[in-house]
Amino acid sequence: MRLLKLLELMRRHLKPLVRVCCAVLILLVVLDAIPAVVDKHHAHTSAERIPGFWTGFGFAGCLLIIFLSKWYGKGGIVVREDYYDE
C-alpha cells in the first residue's frame, strides 16, 4: 500500500519531480567537472575524462531501454484485454 501511495503522490506532483530530477542530473555533471571532487587521473579511456560522461551515458542507456521496451511491447507482446474471449 505504501508503494501505491508513493506512486500516486509522484503522479500528482509530476512537474516538481521532473525539475528535481533535472537539477540532480545537472548537479552531477557540475560535480564531475570539478577535479577536486572526481579524480580522473586513472581514467581508462579518453571519453571518461569528459565531464558528465557517465551521467550522460547512464541517462542515454535509460532512454534506450524505455524506447526499446515500448517498441517491443507494441510489436506484439501487449495484446487486447479481450484476447481470450474469442
Order of alpha helices (4+ residues) and beta strands (2+ residues): alpha-alpha-alpha
